[in-house]
Amino acid sequence: MKKKIVLAYSGGLDTSVLLSWIKETYDAEVIAFCANIGQDDELKGLNAKAKKTGALKIYVDDLQEEFAKDFIFPMMQAGAIYEGQYFLGTSIARPLIAKRMVEIAKAEGATAIGHGATGKGNDQVRFELTTAALAPDLEIIAPWRDERFRTQFPGRAEMIAYCEEKKIPIQASAKKPFSMDRNLLHISYEAGILEDPWFNAGDVKYRDYFTTLSVFPEDAPDKAEYVVLDFDKGNCVAVNSKPMNPLQVMKALNKLGGKHGVGRVDMVENRFVGMKSRGVYETPGGAILHFAHRQIESLTMDREVMHLRDSLIPEYAKLVYNGFWYAPERLALQALVTESQKNVSGTVRVKLYKGGIHAAGRQSQFSLYNPHIATMEADPTKAYNQDDATGFIHLNGLRLRVNSQVNGPANIGG
């Protein structure tokens, strides 16, 4: 009986070659899998292409609702953002894809899963750590880490020639000047012309390259647009007073944010494997959701709970980025996040204008903001006695005074 392998498949040149090569090299039956997580047109014709390339079977599963509800929204509740800029669009998709591959492998009696991630990237780690957590007995096949594969295919020309020889249907066009990865949360661009960090991907002359989900701010409307988001326990449940599920929220916000050019990021990030890489991202809906969520939190979350959660944001984001979505520490952090969100309900109004997201109001029945206490005028509630601040400051300054007396005044430079 032949070995069965489940392969992450997109239908592009790389995975087409991988499918044929794995089938031939391992004398195996290959089951192709493609997750629909918001790629749109990229999924057309995959069934026929996979079969013609040699797949025993192909799964093209629509996972968009699960992606939005069980992956994007919990991450947004945590306020996660990697290295202060990256909304983790590719990172958060990988554990879902790997999870479904594991499920298919079990259903089909496969003993291995394969992927086309390179040996230099983060995705190999994300796929394989997820598999380790969910199905540790499954074998991993990663051709880009196999010297036989790299020797046979040192470049794109050899891949194209191989497909011609095997009559594998591909679009053998010139190499794109960069690589792209798209889903419901974002689209990323990297490699190629972007490997020069001085290259300005925001120059309007490149608008045809980097405007898949959003326009450049220069091309956005000259009139601002207001958007109202309703939250329940940290999750957005309505946009402009229209109730929506998580998938509908993401689609609506992507359209609104894309129109105004918000959520565009160009950064140099630190990969888990040790190198720095440059990426350009469009995350229009995610940027709005992240911003608005913070606004409702500012009104409803206890100060110390917020500061505790905030102190854990870098760790949470790192776990997502590095592929530890199913690790016990991420699950533990998520439990804390869920508890912190129990009163994060209310309404936020934001203004979108030429690449910017601006706060334009927030309200909640769980608001901890008391205008009578915060007012600069007389406080009718008598809840705050300004005289109490004297002792408060005196006690907080005690250690500073003692340190100064023992070690001398703090060095202020000069």
N, C-alpha and C positions, 0 to 999 in steps of 0.2 A: 504494500500500500504506500502510495507516494506521500511525502511530507506535505503538509498544508501550511502556507504562510499568508498572513494578512498584511497587506502593504498599504501604507498611506499613499494615496494616489491623487494627482491633480490633473493628469492628462497632458501636462507640458512635456518638454523635451526630456528633462532629467528623469521624471518618474516613469515616462514611457520606456526609456532605456533601462531603468532599474527593474521594471516589471519583467521585461524580456530576459535581462541578464540574470536575475534571481531564479527565474523559472529554469533557465538553462544550466546555470552553475550548480544549483542545489537539486536539480532534477525534481522539482517540486510543483505542486499546484498552487497558483497564486490567486488569492481572493483580494481584489482591489477594493479600497474603501475611500470615499470622499465625503467629508462632512460639509453640508451646506450650513455655513455660519455667517452668511451674508455676502457671498462673493458675487451674486447676481449672474451676469452673462458668462462668467468663467465656467459654469457647470454644463453648458450646452454641449450635447453630443458625446458626453463622457461614456455612456453605456456602450455605444457602438465602438468607440475608440478603444476602450479597455478590452473588450472581447476580441477585437481585431489584433490587438497587441499580444494576446495570449492569456488573458485572465480567465480563470475557471468561472468566476462570478464577480459581479461588482455591486457594492452597496453605495448608494448615494442618499444619505439620510439627512433630512431637514432637522437640524438641531438648534435652530435659531431661538425658539422659545426657551429651551433648556439653558442655552448660552446666556440669554439675557437674565432669566430668573435666578438661576442657581450659581452663576459665575460672575457676571458683570455687576449685578445689584449687590450681592454680599461684599464685593470688593469696594464698591462705591460707598457702602455704609461705613467701611473702615477708613475711608478717605485716602486710600492708597495711591501713592504716586512715587515712582522710582527716581531717585536722585533729583527730586524737586521739579521734574519736568515731564517724565514719560508716564502716560496713562495706562501702560501695560497691556495694550491691545493685543499684541501677538502672544505675550506671555500667558495671559489668562485663557487663551483659546486652546493651548496645547494640552492641558490636562483633560479637557473635555474630549478632544479628538482621541487621545490615548485611551481614555476610559471606554469610549465606544469601540475602539479596536479590540480591547480586551474582551468586551462583551461578545463581539462577533467571533473572535477566536474561540471562545468557549462554546458558542452555539454551533460553530462549524467543525469543531474538533481539531483546530489548528494548534500547532505546537510552538509557533514563533510569530512574531510581528516584525515587520521591516519598515524602515523610514529612509527618506532621502536627505536628512539633515547632514550637514558637513561636520567634519571633525573640529572645526574652528568655532562653531556657533553654539548658542544657548539651547536651541531646540532639541538637539540630541539628548541633552541632560533632562529637559522637561518631559520628553516622551518616555525616557527610560526610568526616571524616578517615579513617574506615575505608574508605570508597569510594575516596578518593584513593590510599590505599595498595594497594588490591586491584584496582581497575578505574578508573584515572584518566580514561579516555575516556567514561565514563558521565556523562550529564547529570543534574543534581540539580534536582528540582522541589520547592520548599518554599512552598506557597501562603500560609502565614502571613507570609511576607516579600514577598508579591506585593500591591501596593496595590489591584489589581483585586479580589482576594479579600477583603481587609480592608474595602474600601468596601461590597462587597455584603453582608458579614456582620459588622457592627459588634458584634453581640451574639448571645446564645443564642436570643432570640425570632425573629430573622431566619432562623437555621438551622432551627428547628422549622417555621417557615412554609414554607421552601424544601422541606423533606422532605414536608410535607403536599401541597404543589403537585405534587411529582414522584412522589408515592406511594411514598416511600422508607420502609421499615419501621423505625421507631425507637420507643423508649419515651420519649415526650415528657413527662417528669416535671419537677417543679421541680428547679432546680439544687441539686446536693449542696453541703453547706457546706464542701467541700474536694475536692481531686482525689486519686486513688489510683493507685498502680502496684505490681502484685504479680508476684512470680516465686518461684522455688525458694529464693532466698537471703533475701528480705525482702518487706515491703510498706511503701511510703512514703505519707505523707499530706502535702499541701502546699496552699497557696493558701486562698482563702475565709476562714473564721474563724481559720485559723492565721497569717494575715498580721499579726496583732497579737502580737508576741513576748511580751507580758505574759499572753496567754491561757493558762490552765493546762490543757493537754491531758491531764494526768495526774490530774485530778480524777475521782474514781470516778463522778460523775454522767454522765461522758462515756464510760463503759465500753462502751456500745453502738456508739460511733463508732470507737474506736481499739483494738479487741481482735479483729482478724481472725486473727492467728497466735498470739497469746499473751494470757494473762489479765493484769489488773493485779496487781502484787505483793500487794495487799491481799486479792485473791480466790484467791491460790495456796494450796495445801495447807499445813496447819500442821506437817506432818512433812516433814523433809528427805529427798531422794532421792539416792542415790549412782549415778554413771554411770562406767563404765570404758571408755576408748578405747585401742585399740591402733594404733600408728603404724609405718609402714615408709617410710623415706626421706622423712619429713616429711608423708606422706599417711596419713590415718586409714583403716584397712583393716578394723576390726571395732569394734562397739559392744556392750558387755556380753558379750564373748566370741563374738559372732555375726559371722562374716565378712560383709562388705558391700562392694559397689562404691560409688563416690562418690555416685551418685544415692540409693542406699539409705541411706547415711550421713546425707545431708542431710535426708531424710524422717524418719528415726528421731530425729535430734537436734532437728529442728523440733518434733516431737511432745513430746519430753521437755522441751525448753526452754520451749515454749509453755505447758505445764502449770504450770510454776513461775514464769512471768512474767519470764524473763531476756531480755536483749538488747533492751530498750526504750530508745530514744534520742530526745531532744528537743533540737535544736540549731539555731543560726543559723550557716550555712556561707557560704563565699565561692565564688560561681559563677565559672566561667572567663570569662564575658562581662563581669564587672566588678562586679556587684551582690551584695549579701548576700540570702540567702533563708532562711526558716525551714522546717525539715522535721521531721516526727515519723516515727520508723521502728520497725518490729518486725523483729528479726533473731535469733530464738531459737536456731536451730541454728548459724548462723554465729558467734554470740557464744561458744557452748560450744566450737566447733572452734578458734576463734582463741585462746581462753584455754588450752585443753588443749595445743594445739600449742606455745605458749610454754613451758608447763611441761616438756614433753619436751625442748625445745631447751635449757632451763636446765641440764639434766642431761647433755646429750650434745654440745653445741656448744663448740668452742674459744672462749675468751674474745675473742681478737682478731677471729676470723671473725664472731662474734656482733656485736661492736661495729661492725665494718665494715658488715655487713648492716643493722644497726639504723640506722646513719647514712644509709642509702639508702632506708629505709622512707618518709619523707615524699616523696621524689622519685618512688618507684615509685607510691605512692598518688595523687600528683598526675597522673602520666601516665595512670593508669586513669581518674581523675575527669575529666580534660580530653579524653579520647578518643584517646589515643596508644597504644592497645593493640598496634597493628601497626607502630609506629614502631621504627626500629633501636635506639634507646636502651633501650626497654622490653625488647626481645628480648635485648639485651646484659645488662641487669640480671637477666633471668630465668636466663640461663646461670650467672651468679654465684650466684643463689639455689639453683639445682639442685645446684651443686657443694657449697654450704654444707649441704645436706640429706642428704648421703650416709650419715651416721651418726645421723640423727635418727630413731631407731627405738626402740620400747619401749612401755610402758604407763603411762597416766595415769588416776588416779581423781579425780573431781571431785564436789563436793557442791552440789546445787541447792536453794536455799531462798529463797522469797519475793523473787524478782528478783535474787538474788545467785548468783554462781558462785565456789566456793571450792576451793582445792587440797586434796586429801585423800590424796595419795601419788603417787609416780612411781618407775619402775624401768626399767632398760635394761641389756642386755649391753654397750652402748657407753658406759656411764656414766663420766664423767670425775671424778666425785665419789669421793674416797678417804677413808673415815671415819677411817682410821689417821693420815692427814696432817692432816685437819681437826679432829681431836679436841682437846679442851682438856686431855686426860690425856696421859700419856707416849706418845710416838710410837715404837712398836716397830720401824718401818721405818727410822728415822733419816733419812728423806727430806728433812726440813725442820729446819735448824739455826737456832734462834731468834736466835743471835748474829749470823747473817748480816744480819738486819734493820737492824743498826746502820749498816753501810756502805751498804746500800740506801737508807735514809732520808737519810744524809749526802750521797750523790751527788745525790739528787733535790732536796735542799734547797740545793745549791750555787748555782744561778742566783738563787734567792730571796735568799740572803745577799749575793751580789754586788750585786744590784739595790738592796737596802736600804742597803748601804754607799755606793753611788754616788748614789742618788736619795732616800735617807731611808726610814724605815720606812713600810710601807703605811698609808694613811689608813683608820682604823677608825671614822671618824665621831665625833660627839659635839661 
